[in-house]
Amino acid sequence: MATPRHVLDPRRPMDVRRQSVVNLWDFLVRRGVADTTRTPSEIIDSGRTLELHRYVARGETDGRPVLLVPPLGAQASCFDLRQGLSLASDFVERGRPTYLVDYGPLKGADAKVGIEHFVNDVLPRAIQKVSEDAGGQDVHLVGWCMGGLLSIGTTAVYPDLPIRTVAMVASPFDMSKNPMLKPIRAIGKVTGGRIMGTVIKAAGSVPAPAVSLAFKATALPTYLKKPKTLWTRREDRDFLGQIQAVDEIMNNMFAYPGRATMQLYQRMAIRNELATGKVQGPTHLVDLATITVPVMNAAGMTDVLVPEGVAHHVGALVPNSPDVRLPLVPGGHLGALTGTKAPETTWTYINDFIADHDVA
């Protein structure tokens, strides 16, 4: 049986120990373990809270285009975590025309926009532009967390958009199935959401440090055990690189739009409207039952923010979708998208799903 990489190899103790010191030095001092060089791309469109990227092809392309849709508050680099573990790069290497919508850090008036801004203005424009750039082809949407909700919401509101499929990872639909939110929902119902509303209105948005802290709180045991984990896995340079890349995402979240935060808090966390499949927006009714394209939502086995029941509830909300796939994959909230096991699990499910619906 092979010796695990994180266990000292008795045959090469000095080499292993020396490499351990180098790894820890690079990780703790130089911060140079992971190669976080971004996959090459070029901007093909820009507008309010919109920067549309087209990844540079590495040869002949084949298949319908993919548009990667990140959540609010998170860097778009969640799809391009690091070299060797990048979903964007994986699509490019497969020859798939690949695009990314990036909202950037929202400031000024943009920091107060609501969900309807992204569903009505940002995504429809990005989808149309991608379709035009790819020769008029339909577009496969791939969204993580809130990015999945924006994708499926846009699909429901605008059925005439050239959307081929909607693939989501860890996107929430029934918040009542998340035990972690029960105290928050109880307090919110008693107060009518006024306490949270007052705070958000005063601040205008949720500051970036608070967003980072909230995401980290969903994996608190992992962060508490981090010093011990670094020591026991000090010989595994790839493992340390993954921790560094994830830390860069978690430590550099963006401010969350104020109006969007209130909408999510009141309508999802407290009233759980999305679990019914219908949400009345300021200008449109979002009715998931009207969706007629294939839908997928992968849930992370250890995701405490969006557990399996919360994510897979979408299967009951899209009765007119011709193909609904609800895989369960290894990892937590971010790990389900871009953990070390994602290439042979989540990414495989996504690629198979897309390939199956490339042809009419």
N, C-alpha and C positions, 0 to 999 in steps of 0.2 A: 504493500500500500504506500502510495506517495506521501511524503511528508508535507503537511499544509504549509503554505508560504509564511504564515504568521508564527510558525513554531521553529525554534532554532534548529538548524541542521547540524547534527553532531559531527558530520564529516567535514564541514567547512565553518567552524565556529568563528574564526577571526574574520573571514570574509563577510559572513552574515552580520556580525556585530559592527563591522566597519560600515557596511551598507546601511544598517539601522541608524547609525549616527548621522550619516549623510542625509538620509530620508527625513529624519526629525529636524535637522538643521535647515534643510530646504523648506520644509513645511512651516516651521515655527518662526524662522528668521527671514529667509529669502522669499517665502511664499511662492516658490517656483516649482512645485511638484506637478501640477496639472498644466497642460497646454490649453489655455482658454482662447486661443486665436480663433476668431470667428470665421465661419465658412464664407468665402467670398460672395458678395451680392452687390447689386446695383439698384439704386432708387429709381422707380419708373413712374411714381406718382406721389404727390404730397398734398396735404390740405390740413384743415383744422383737426388736430389730434390724429392725423393719419400720415404715415410714411410707409409706402408700399415697396417692398423689396422683391427683386427677382434674383434668385440664386444663380450663380454662373454655372452653366452646364459643363460637364467634363467629357463631352463627346456627344454622340447622337442621343436625342431625347425620344421617348416613346410613352404613350399613354396620355390620359387627360391630366390637366394641371391640378396641383394640390395647393391650397391656401392654408397656411398655419395661422391660427387665431389664438393669441395669448389672453389670459384673464386681465382684468383691471388690477392695478397695483403691483403686478409682477413684470419683471423685465422680459422682453420678447426673446432674450437669450435662453429662456427655459427650454426652447426647442433646439438650442445649439449649445448645450452645456459645456462640452469640452471636446477636443479632438479625440476620436476613438469612441465617443459616446454622445453623438449628436444625431437627433432624429432628422434634422434638416439635411445634414450631410449624407445620411443613409438614403433619403429620397433621391438626392442628387446623384449618388453613386449608382443607384438603380436606373438612372436615366429618366426619372420622372421630372417633368417641369415643375419647379417648386418655388412658391412665393410665400411671403410673410408680411402680415400687417402689424405695424408697430405704432402704438399710441404715443409713446414717449412719456416723459415726466409731465404731468398736467399742472399748469400754473395759471395764475390769474383767474379769469372767468372760466377757463377750461376745467379748473379744479372743482367746479360746482355743477358740472353737467350730470344728467341722469342717464339711466340705461337706454332710454329712447334715442338719445343722440347716437349711440353706437349701432343700434338696430336700424334706425331710419337713415342715417347719414354716412357713417363710416363704412360699415360692412357692405351695404349695397354698392357703394361706389367702388370699393376694393374688388368685389366679386366681378362686377362688370368689366373693370379694367383688366383683371387677370384673364377673363374669358376673351376679351378683344386681343390681348397680347399673345394668347395661345391659339389664335386663329379661329376664334368663335366657339371654342369647345366649352362644354359644361365643366364646372369646377367641383372638386372634392374638398369639403371643408374638414379640417382637423383642429379641434379645439380642446384645450386643457382647462378644467375647472370652469370658471366663469366664462372663459372663451368658448366652451362648448354650449353654454346657455345662450350666449350672444349669437352663436351660429345657428342653433335650432330655432331660436326666436325669430331671427331674420328669415329663415326658411319658411316659417309659418306665416309671417306677415306678408312676405313677398313671394308668392308661389311662381311668379313669372321669371324670377331670377334664374340664370343658368347654373343651378346647383344640382350636382349629380348625386352626392351622398353627404351625410353628416356623421363624422366619426368623432366621438368625445372620449375623454379620459378624465375620470374622477369629477364628473359634473353632477351637481346635487339637484334632486327633484322633490324628495319628500323629507323635509327636515324633522318631522316628528319621529323618524326612525334613528335619529342621532341622539343618544342619551346625554351626551355632553352639553347639548343645547337646552335641555329641559329646565334648568334653573333660570337661564336667560329668558326663555319663553314665558315662564311663570311670572317673573318680575315684570317683563314687558306687558303682559296682559293686565296685571294689576295697575300699572302706572300708565297704560295706554301708550307706551313708548315715549312718553314726554321727557324722561330724564335723558335718554340717549339723544332724542331730538334736540334738546336744548344745548347739549354739549357740541353736537355736530354743527348746529346753526352758528354757534359762537365761534367755532374754529374754521368753518367754511369747508373743511375737508378733514379726512383722517390723516395725520402726518405720517410721513414715510417710516420713522422709527417705530411708531405704533403698529403699522402694518407688518413690519418685520417681526416685532415682538409677538403679534397675534399668530403668525405662521409658525414661529418657533414654539409657541405654547402648545401647539397640536402635537409636537414631538418632544415634549419636556423630558421624558425619561432618557431619550437619546442624547440630549444636550447635557443632562446631568452626568451621564456615564462617559461623556466624550473624552476627558483626560485619561481614564483607564483604557478606553478603546484605542486611543492613539498609541499608548504604550504597548499594549498587547499585539497591535497590528503594525508596529513600527517598521517591520521588514517588508511589508506589502506596499510598494510604492504606488501601484495603481489604486489601491484602496484609499491611501492618503490623498491621492489626486482627486478622487471622487468626493471626499469630504471637503477639500478645498473648493472645488467647483460649486458644490451645493451651498457652502458657506457664502460664497460670493453672491449667489442668487438671494439667499435669505437676508444677508446684511445690506443689500442694496435694493430693497423694495421701493416702489414709488408711492406717493401720497394717493389715497383713495378718494375719488370724487365725492363731494359731500352729498349731493342729491342722490347719487347712485347708492351710497351707503345707507341713506334713510329708506330708500325703496327696498333694498335687500333686507334690512332689519325689520321693517314693518310688514312687508308683504310676503317675505319668505320665512324669516326666523320666527315671527310672531303669528301671523295669520296663515302661513303655509299655503298660500294660494297656488303656487306652482304645482303642488301635489294633485290639484284638481285637473291640471292640464289646460286651464284657461286663466289668463291674467289680462285685465283691462288696463291698457296703457293710456297715456295722455292723448294719443292720436289713433291707436289701433288696438283691436282685440287680438291678443296672442292666443290662438287655439291650436294646440299641438295635434288635435285630431284631424286637422286639415292637411297635415304633412303626408305627402305621397312619395317621398324618396326614401331609400334605405337609411337606417339609423343604427348606430352602434354606440355603446357607452361602456368602457372598461372600468371596473372598480378595483381598487387596491386592497389586497388581503389585510393589510395592517393600517389602513387609512382611518384615522380617528375623526378627521374633519368631514369626510364624505364616505361613510361605511357602505358596504355592499347594498344594503336595503335602501339607502338614500339615493344611490346612483341608479340602481337597476329598476327603480319604480317607473322610470321612463317607459319601460316596456308596456305598461298598462295605459299609457297616455297617447300612443301613436298607433291606433288600430288600423289606419289606412296605409301605413308604411309596408311596402312589399317584403322587407327583410329587416328584422330587428335582431341584433346580436348583443349579448350582455356577458362578455367574458369576465372572469375573475383572475386577476394577475398579481404577481408578487409585488410587494412594496407599499409604502405609505403614500401620502398625497402627491409628493413630487416624485418619489421612487417609482410609482406606477407608470409615470411618463418617461422618466429618463434615469432609472436606477440601473445597476449593473446587470440585472436580469431582464431588463426591458427589451433589448434587441431580439432575444429569442422568444419573447412572450408578447408583450404589448405591441411592439412594432410589427411582429409577424401577423398578429390578428388584424392590425390596421391595413397592412399591405395586402393581405388576402382579401379583406373586405372590399378594398378599393379595386383590386384587380378583377374581382368577380362582377363588378358593376361598371367596368370601363366600357364594355360593349353593350349596346342597347338590347 
